[in-house]
Amino acid sequence: MTPTIIVTLIALWQVVLVGYTFTLAGNAADEAVREATAAEPGGAREAACEAAGLKHLSEAWRAGAEVNCGGTGYVTADVTLEVPILFPGTLSFPFPVHGHAGAVEEAD
């Protein structure tokens, strides 16, 4: 019975990590688009977007993270994170988790 309980706990922990990664990706996209809407279009927007998207991610998720912003008028941010296997900062699953957010540019 003990091996069954241990395997079940490991599977539940992995499901928690997948869900947490989705939460992190969505939050990072929200933060990134919020900063991008206040920045000037071009390089400044992309830099502000990436910095804000990575700001609240721990090193375990930041290592494989990708943050992209685009658009004028309606700005979008896409964040891609890797799902760790059992322990953040070690191996990752081969499928990425995506977060997406959009917002209208702020006027001066």
DSSP file (Angstrom, degrees, kcal/mol; ACC not computed):
  #  RESIDUE AA STRUCTURE BP1 BP2  ACC     N-H-->O    O-->H-N    N-H-->O    O-->H-N    TCO  KAPPA ALPHA  PHI   PSI    X-CA   Y-CA   Z-CA
    1    1 A M     >        0   0    0      0, 0.0     4,-1.9     0, 0.0     5,-0.2   0.000 360.0 360.0 360.0 -35.3    0.0    0.0    0.0
    2    2 A T  H  >  +     0   0    0      1,-0.2     4,-2.5     2,-0.2     5,-0.2   0.898 360.0  51.8 -59.7 -44.5    2.9    2.4    0.8
    3    3 A P  H  > S+     0   0    0      0, 0.0     4,-2.6     0, 0.0    -1,-0.2   0.894 108.8  52.2 -60.3 -37.1    4.2    2.5   -2.8
    4    4 A T  H  > S+     0   0    0      2,-0.2     4,-2.1     1,-0.2    -2,-0.2   0.912 110.6  47.3 -63.8 -41.8    0.7    3.4   -4.1
    5    5 A I  H  X S+     0   0    0     -4,-1.9     4,-2.4     2,-0.2    -1,-0.2   0.910 112.9  48.9 -65.7 -42.7    0.4    6.3   -1.6
    6    6 A I  H  X S+     0   0    0     -4,-2.5     4,-2.3     2,-0.2    -2,-0.2   0.919 111.9  48.0 -64.6 -44.2    3.9    7.6   -2.5
    7    7 A V  H  X S+     0   0    0     -4,-2.6     4,-2.4     1,-0.2    -1,-0.2   0.895 111.9  51.0 -63.8 -39.4    3.2    7.5   -6.3
    8    8 A T  H  X S+     0   0    0     -4,-2.1     4,-2.5    -5,-0.2    -2,-0.2   0.914 110.4  48.5 -63.7 -43.3   -0.2    9.2   -5.7
    9    9 A L  H  X S+     0   0    0     -4,-2.4     4,-2.4     2,-0.2    -2,-0.2   0.895 111.4  49.7 -64.5 -40.0    1.5   12.0   -3.6
   10   10 A I  H  X S+     0   0    0     -4,-2.3     4,-2.2     2,-0.2    -2,-0.2   0.922 111.5  48.9 -64.1 -43.6    4.2   12.4   -6.3
   11   11 A A  H  X S+     0   0    0     -4,-2.4     4,-2.0     1,-0.2    -2,-0.2   0.909 112.0  48.8 -63.4 -41.8    1.5   12.7   -9.0
   12   12 A L  H  X S+     0   0    0     -4,-2.5     4,-2.1     1,-0.2    -1,-0.2   0.900 109.8  51.9 -64.2 -40.6   -0.5   15.2   -7.0
   13   13 A W  H  X S+     0   0    0     -4,-2.4     4,-2.1     1,-0.2    -1,-0.2   0.899 108.9  50.8 -62.1 -40.5    2.6   17.3   -6.4
   14   14 A Q  H  X S+     0   0    0     -4,-2.2     4,-2.1     2,-0.2    -1,-0.2   0.888 108.3  52.0 -65.9 -38.2    3.4   17.3  -10.1
   15   15 A V  H  X S+     0   0    0     -4,-2.0     4,-2.4     1,-0.2    -1,-0.2   0.896 108.2  52.1 -63.3 -39.3   -0.2   18.5  -10.8
   16   16 A V  H  X S+     0   0    0     -4,-2.1     4,-2.7     1,-0.2    -2,-0.2   0.911 108.5  50.8 -62.3 -42.6    0.3   21.3   -8.3
   17   17 A L  H  X S+     0   0    0     -4,-2.1     4,-2.1     2,-0.2    -2,-0.2   0.883 109.4  50.4 -63.6 -38.5    3.5   22.4  -10.1
   18   18 A V  H  X S+     0   0    0     -4,-2.1     4,-1.9     2,-0.2    -2,-0.2   0.944 113.3  45.7 -64.3 -46.7    1.7   22.4  -13.5
   19   19 A G  H  X S+     0   0    0     -4,-2.4     4,-2.1     1,-0.2    -2,-0.2   0.895 112.0  51.0 -62.9 -40.8   -1.1   24.6  -12.0
   20   20 A Y  H  X S+     0   0    0     -4,-2.7     4,-2.6     1,-0.2    -1,-0.2   0.874 107.6  53.4 -65.3 -37.0    1.4   26.9  -10.3
   21   21 A T  H  X S+     0   0    0     -4,-2.1     4,-2.5     2,-0.2    -1,-0.2   0.894 107.8  50.6 -65.1 -39.9    3.3   27.3  -13.5
   22   22 A F  H  X S+     0   0    0     -4,-1.9     4,-2.2     2,-0.2    -2,-0.2   0.909 111.1  49.5 -61.9 -41.6    0.1   28.3  -15.3
   23   23 A T  H  X S+     0   0    0     -4,-2.1     4,-2.4     1,-0.2    -2,-0.2   0.924 111.7  48.0 -63.0 -45.2   -0.6   30.9  -12.5
   24   24 A L  H  X S+     0   0    0     -4,-2.6     4,-2.7     1,-0.2    -2,-0.2   0.899 110.9  51.0 -62.2 -41.7    2.9   32.3  -12.8
   25   25 A A  H  X S+     0   0    0     -4,-2.5     4,-2.0     2,-0.2    74,-0.2   0.912 112.1  46.7 -64.9 -42.3    2.7   32.6  -16.6
   26   26 A G  H  X S+     0   0    0     -4,-2.2     4,-2.1     2,-0.2    -2,-0.2   0.916 114.3  46.7 -65.7 -43.4   -0.6   34.4  -16.4
   27   27 A N  H  X S+     0   0    0     -4,-2.4     4,-2.6     2,-0.2     5,-0.2   0.906 111.4  51.4 -65.6 -41.6    0.6   36.8  -13.7
   28   28 A A  H  X S+     0   0    0     -4,-2.7     4,-2.4     1,-0.2    -1,-0.2   0.889 110.1  49.9 -63.5 -38.5    3.9   37.5  -15.5
   29   29 A A  H  X S+     0   0    0     -4,-2.0     4,-2.5     2,-0.2     5,-0.2   0.906 110.9  49.9 -66.0 -40.9    1.9   38.3  -18.7
   30   30 A D  H  X S+     0   0    0     -4,-2.1     4,-1.9     2,-0.2    -2,-0.2   0.934 113.4  45.3 -61.3 -46.8   -0.4   40.7  -16.8
   31   31 A E  H  X S+     0   0    0     -4,-2.6     4,-1.9     1,-0.2    -2,-0.2   0.902 113.2  51.2 -63.3 -41.3    2.6   42.5  -15.2
   32   32 A A  H  X S+     0   0    0     -4,-2.4     4,-2.2    -5,-0.2    -2,-0.2   0.922 111.5  45.1 -65.0 -45.1    4.4   42.7  -18.5
   33   33 A V  H  X S+     0   0    0     -4,-2.5     4,-2.0     1,-0.2    -1,-0.2   0.846 108.8  57.6 -70.3 -31.8    1.5   44.2  -20.4
   34   34 A R  H  X S+     0   0    0     -4,-1.9     4,-0.7    -5,-0.2    -1,-0.2   0.929 112.6  40.1 -62.3 -44.9    0.8   46.7  -17.6
   35   35 A E  H >X S+     0   0    0     -4,-1.9     4,-0.7     1,-0.2     3,-0.5   0.864 112.5  56.6 -70.9 -36.1    4.4   48.0  -17.9
   36   36 A A  H >< S+     0   0    0     -4,-2.2     3,-0.6     1,-0.2    -2,-0.2   0.848 100.4  57.4 -66.7 -33.8    4.4   47.9  -21.7
   37   37 A T  H 3< S+     0   0    0     -4,-2.0    69,-1.4     1,-0.2    -1,-0.2   0.792 108.2  47.3 -68.4 -25.7    1.3   50.1  -22.0
   38   38 A A  H << S+     0   0    0     -4,-0.7    -1,-0.2    -3,-0.5    -2,-0.2   0.596 100.7  82.9 -89.5 -12.0    3.0   52.9  -20.1
   39   39 A A  S << S-     0   0    0     -4,-0.7    67,-0.1    -3,-0.6     6,-0.1  -0.552  89.7 -97.3 -93.2 157.9    6.3   52.7  -22.0
   40   40 A E      > -     0   0    0     -2,-0.2     5,-0.9     1,-0.1    -1,-0.1  -0.448  50.6 -96.4 -68.2 142.6    7.0   54.3  -25.4
   41   41 A P  T   5S+     0   0    0      0, 0.0     2,-0.4     0, 0.0     3,-0.3  -0.245  90.3  33.0 -59.1 148.8    6.6   52.0  -28.4
   42   42 A G  T  >5S-     0   0    0      1,-0.2     4,-2.0     2,-0.1     3,-0.2  -0.840 121.7 -10.0 110.8-145.1    9.8   50.3  -29.7
   43   43 A G  H  >5S+     0   0    0     -2,-0.4     4,-2.4     1,-0.2    -1,-0.2   0.836 131.1  56.2 -63.9 -35.2   12.8   49.2  -27.7
   44   44 A A  H  >5S+     0   0    0     -3,-0.3     4,-2.3     2,-0.2    -1,-0.2   0.890 108.1  48.8 -65.3 -38.3   11.8   50.9  -24.5
   45   45 A R  H  ><S+     0   0    0     -5,-0.9     4,-2.6     2,-0.2    -2,-0.2   0.927 111.8  48.1 -66.6 -44.7    8.5   49.0  -24.5
   46   46 A E  H  X S+     0   0    0     -4,-2.0     4,-2.5     2,-0.2     5,-0.2   0.904 113.3  47.8 -64.1 -40.8   10.1   45.7  -25.2
   47   47 A A  H  X S+     0   0    0     -4,-2.4     4,-2.4     2,-0.2    -1,-0.2   0.917 113.9  46.2 -66.3 -43.4   12.6   46.2  -22.4
   48   48 A A  H  X S+     0   0    0     -4,-2.3     4,-2.2     2,-0.2     5,-0.2   0.892 113.0  51.5 -65.1 -39.2   10.0   47.3  -19.9
   49   49 A C  H  X S+     0   0    0     -4,-2.6     4,-2.3    -5,-0.2    -2,-0.2   0.943 112.3  43.9 -62.4 -49.9    7.8   44.4  -20.9
   50   50 A E  H  X S+     0   0    0     -4,-2.5     4,-1.8     1,-0.2    -2,-0.2   0.912 113.5  50.6 -65.3 -42.7   10.5   41.8  -20.4
   51   51 A A  H  X S+     0   0    0     -4,-2.4     4,-1.1     1,-0.2    -1,-0.2   0.917 113.7  44.8 -62.1 -43.4   11.8   43.3  -17.1
   52   52 A A  H  X S+     0   0    0     -4,-2.2     4,-0.6     1,-0.2    -1,-0.2   0.871 111.3  53.7 -69.6 -36.5    8.3   43.3  -15.6
   53   53 A G  H  < S+     0   0    0     -4,-2.3    -1,-0.2     1,-0.2    -2,-0.2   0.830 116.7  37.2 -67.1 -31.6    7.4   39.9  -16.9
   54   54 A L  H >< S+     0   0    0     -4,-1.8     3,-1.2    -5,-0.2    -1,-0.2   0.595  93.8  90.8 -93.4 -12.6   10.5   38.4  -15.2
   55   55 A K  H 3< S+     0   0    0     -4,-1.1    -1,-0.1     1,-0.3    -2,-0.1   0.864  93.9  33.7 -56.1 -45.7   10.5   40.5  -12.1
   56   56 A H  T 3< S+     0   0    0     -4,-0.6     2,-0.4    -3,-0.1    -1,-0.3   0.345  94.4 104.7 -98.2   6.7    8.3   38.2   -9.9
   57   57 A L    <   -     0   0    0     -3,-1.2     2,-0.0     4,-0.1    -3,-0.0  -0.710  69.5-126.9 -87.9 136.8    9.5   34.9  -11.2
   58   58 A S    >>  -     0   0    0     -2,-0.4     4,-2.5     1,-0.1     3,-0.9  -0.324  32.7 -99.7 -73.1 166.5   11.9   32.9   -9.1
   59   59 A E  H 3> S+     0   0    0      1,-0.3     4,-1.6     2,-0.2    -1,-0.1   0.817 120.1  63.5 -59.1 -32.8   15.2   31.7  -10.6
   60   60 A A  H 34 S+     0   0    0      1,-0.2    29,-0.4     2,-0.2     4,-0.3   0.879 115.6  29.2 -62.0 -38.2   13.8   28.2  -11.2
   61   61 A W  H <4 S+     0   0    0     -3,-0.9     3,-0.5     2,-0.1    21,-0.3   0.749 114.2  62.9 -92.4 -27.2   11.1   29.5  -13.6
   62   62 A R  H >< S+     0   0    0     -4,-2.5     3,-1.2     1,-0.2    -2,-0.2   0.811  88.5  72.1 -67.5 -30.2   13.1   32.5  -14.9
   63   63 A A  T 3< S+     0   0    0     -4,-1.6    -1,-0.2     1,-0.3    -2,-0.1   0.871 111.3  25.7 -57.1 -41.9   15.8   30.3  -16.5
   64   64 A G  T 3  S+     0   0    0     -3,-0.5    -1,-0.3    -4,-0.3    -2,-0.2   0.218  95.7 126.4-107.3  15.7   13.6   29.1  -19.3
   65   65 A A    <   -     0   0    0     -3,-1.2     2,-0.4    -4,-0.2    16,-0.2  -0.455  38.5-166.0 -80.0 145.1   11.2   32.0  -19.5
   66   66 A E  E     -A   80   0A   0     14,-1.9    14,-2.4    -2,-0.1     2,-0.4  -1.000   2.9-170.7-127.7 131.0   10.4   33.9  -22.7
   67   67 A V  E     +A   79   0A   0     -2,-0.4     2,-0.4    12,-0.2    12,-0.2  -0.987   7.9 175.2-124.3 125.5    8.6   37.3  -22.6
   68   68 A N  E     -A   78   0A   0     10,-2.5    10,-3.0    -2,-0.4     2,-0.3  -0.995   5.7-174.5-131.9 135.9    7.4   39.0  -25.8
   69   69 A C  E     +A   77   0A   0     -2,-0.4     2,-0.3     8,-0.2     8,-0.2  -0.929  14.1 152.8-124.9 152.6    5.3   42.1  -26.2
   70   70 A G  E     +A   76   0A   0      6,-2.0     6,-2.6    -2,-0.3    -2,-0.0  -0.982  18.4  73.1-164.4 173.8    3.9   43.7  -29.3
   71   71 A G        -     0   0    0     -2,-0.3     2,-0.4     4,-0.2     4,-0.1   0.042  51.9-118.9  97.8 155.4    1.2   45.8  -30.8
   72   72 A T  S    S+     0   0    0      2,-0.2     2,-1.5     3,-0.1   -35,-0.0  -0.994  93.8   7.7-130.1 140.2    0.3   49.5  -30.9
   73   73 A G  S    S+     0   0    0     -2,-0.4    32,-2.7    33,-0.1     2,-0.6  -0.442 137.3  43.0  85.7 -61.5   -2.9   50.8  -29.5
   74   74 A Y  E    S- B   0 104A   0     -2,-1.5     2,-0.4    30,-0.2    30,-0.2  -0.953  85.1-159.4-116.4 109.4   -3.7   47.4  -28.1
   75   75 A V  E     - B   0 103A   0     28,-2.9    28,-2.5    -2,-0.6     2,-0.3  -0.698   6.2-166.2 -93.9 137.3   -0.6   45.9  -26.5
   76   76 A T  E     -AB  70 102A   0     -6,-2.6    -6,-2.0    -2,-0.4     2,-0.4  -0.907   5.7-160.9-121.3 152.4   -0.2   42.2  -25.9
   77   77 A A  E     -AB  69 101A   0     24,-2.8    24,-2.1    -2,-0.3     2,-0.4  -0.999   2.8-167.1-131.7 134.2    2.3   40.2  -23.8
   78   78 A D  E     -AB  68 100A   0    -10,-3.0   -10,-2.5    -2,-0.4     2,-0.4  -0.985   3.9-171.1-122.4 129.8    3.0   36.5  -24.2
   79   79 A V  E     -AB  67  99A   0     20,-2.8    20,-3.0    -2,-0.4     2,-0.5  -0.977   2.9-166.0-122.2 132.2    5.0   34.6  -21.5
   80   80 A T  E     +AB  66  98A   0    -14,-2.4   -14,-1.9    -2,-0.4     2,-0.3  -0.979  11.0 178.8-120.2 126.0    6.2   31.1  -22.0
   81   81 A L  E     - B   0  97A   0     16,-2.7    16,-3.1    -2,-0.5     2,-0.4  -0.899  25.6-123.8-124.1 153.5    7.5   29.0  -19.0
   82   82 A E  E     - B   0  96A   0    -21,-0.3   -18,-0.1    -2,-0.3   -19,-0.1  -0.779  24.3-126.6 -95.0 141.3    8.8   25.5  -18.6
   83   83 A V  E     -     0   0A   0     12,-0.7    10,-3.0    -2,-0.4    12,-0.1  -0.773  26.5-133.8 -88.6 120.8    7.1   23.1  -16.2
   84   84 A P  E     - B   0  92A   0      0, 0.0     2,-0.8     0, 0.0     8,-0.3  -0.373  12.2-122.0 -73.2 153.3    9.6   21.6  -13.8
   85   85 A I  S    S-     0   0    0      6,-2.9     2,-2.8     2,-0.3     6,-0.3  -0.876  76.4 -44.7 -97.0 110.6    9.6   17.9  -13.0
   86   86 A L  S    S+     0   0    0     -2,-0.8    -1,-0.1   -76,-0.1     6,-0.1  -0.229 133.7  46.1  66.0 -49.0    9.1   17.4   -9.2
   87   87 A F  S >  S-     0   0    0     -2,-2.8     3,-1.6     4,-0.2    -2,-0.3  -0.975  86.1-121.6-128.2 121.8   11.5   20.1   -8.1
   88   88 A P  T 3  S+     0   0    0      0, 0.0   -27,-0.1     0, 0.0   -28,-0.1  -0.324  98.6  33.4 -58.1 137.1   11.7   23.6   -9.6
   89   89 A G  T 3  S+     0   0    0    -29,-0.4     3,-0.1     1,-0.2     2,-0.0   0.399 107.3  76.9  97.5  -2.0   15.2   24.3  -11.0
   90   90 A T  S <  S-     0   0    0     -3,-1.6    -1,-0.2     1,-0.4    -4,-0.1   0.158  95.6 -15.1-108.5-131.9   15.9   20.8  -12.2
   91   91 A L        -     0   0    0     -6,-0.3    -6,-2.9    -3,-0.1    -1,-0.4  -0.321  63.0-149.6 -71.8 156.0   14.5   19.0  -15.2
   92   92 A S  E     -B   84   0A   0     -8,-0.3    -1,-0.0    -3,-0.1   -10,-0.0  -0.922  19.0-105.8-127.2 153.6   11.5   20.3  -17.2
   93   93 A F  E     -     0   0A   0    -10,-3.0   -10,-0.3    -2,-0.3    -8,-0.0  -0.385  33.8-117.7 -68.5 155.1    8.7   18.7  -19.2
   94   94 A P  E    S+     0   0A   0      0, 0.0    -1,-0.1     0, 0.0   -12,-0.0   0.536  92.8  80.4 -76.1  -3.9    9.1   19.1  -23.0
   95   95 A F  E    S-     0   0A   0    -12,-0.1   -12,-0.7     0, 0.0    -2,-0.2  -0.879  73.1-141.1-106.1 135.3    5.8   21.1  -23.2
   96   96 A P  E     -B   82   0A   0      0, 0.0     2,-0.4     0, 0.0   -14,-0.2  -0.487   7.9-131.1 -88.7 160.9    5.7   24.8  -22.3
   97   97 A V  E     -B   81   0A   0    -16,-3.1   -16,-2.7    -2,-0.2     2,-0.4  -0.936  23.3-151.1-109.5 133.8    3.0   26.8  -20.5
   98   98 A H  E     -B   80   0A   0     -2,-0.4     2,-0.4   -18,-0.2   -18,-0.2  -0.864  11.4-169.2-111.5 139.4    1.8   30.0  -22.1
   99   99 A G  E     -B   79   0A   0    -20,-3.0   -20,-2.8    -2,-0.4     2,-0.4  -0.977   9.9-172.7-120.8 140.5    0.4   33.1  -20.5
  100  100 A H  E     +B   78   0A   0     -2,-0.4     2,-0.3   -22,-0.2   -22,-0.2  -0.995   8.9 166.1-137.0 138.4   -1.2   35.8  -22.6
  101  101 A A  E     -B   77   0A   0    -24,-2.1   -24,-2.8    -2,-0.4     2,-0.3  -0.985   9.8-168.7-147.1 155.7   -2.5   39.3  -21.6
  102  102 A G  E     +B   76   0A   0     -2,-0.3     2,-0.3   -26,-0.2   -26,-0.2  -0.992   7.8 169.8-145.8 152.0   -3.6   42.4  -23.5
  103  103 A A  E     -B   75   0A   0    -28,-2.5   -28,-2.9    -2,-0.3     2,-0.3  -0.985  36.3-101.8-157.4 156.7   -4.4   46.0  -22.6
  104  104 A V  E     -B   74   0A   0     -2,-0.3   -30,-0.2   -30,-0.2   -67,-0.1  -0.613  48.7 -99.0 -82.1 141.6   -5.0   49.3  -24.4
  105  105 A E        -     0   0    0    -32,-2.7     2,-0.3    -2,-0.3   -67,-0.1  -0.239  37.8-115.7 -58.3 145.5   -2.1   51.9  -24.4
  106  106 A E        -     0   0    0    -69,-1.4     2,-0.2   -67,-0.1    -1,-0.1  -0.640  26.4-128.9 -82.5 141.5   -2.2   54.6  -21.8
  107  107 A A              0   0    0     -2,-0.3    -1,-0.0     1,-0.1     0, 0.0  -0.593 360.0 360.0 -87.8 153.0   -2.6   58.1  -23.1
  108  108 A D              0   0    0     -2,-0.2    -1,-0.1     0, 0.0    -2,-0.0   0.470 360.0 360.0 -75.2 360.0   -0.3   60.9  -21.9
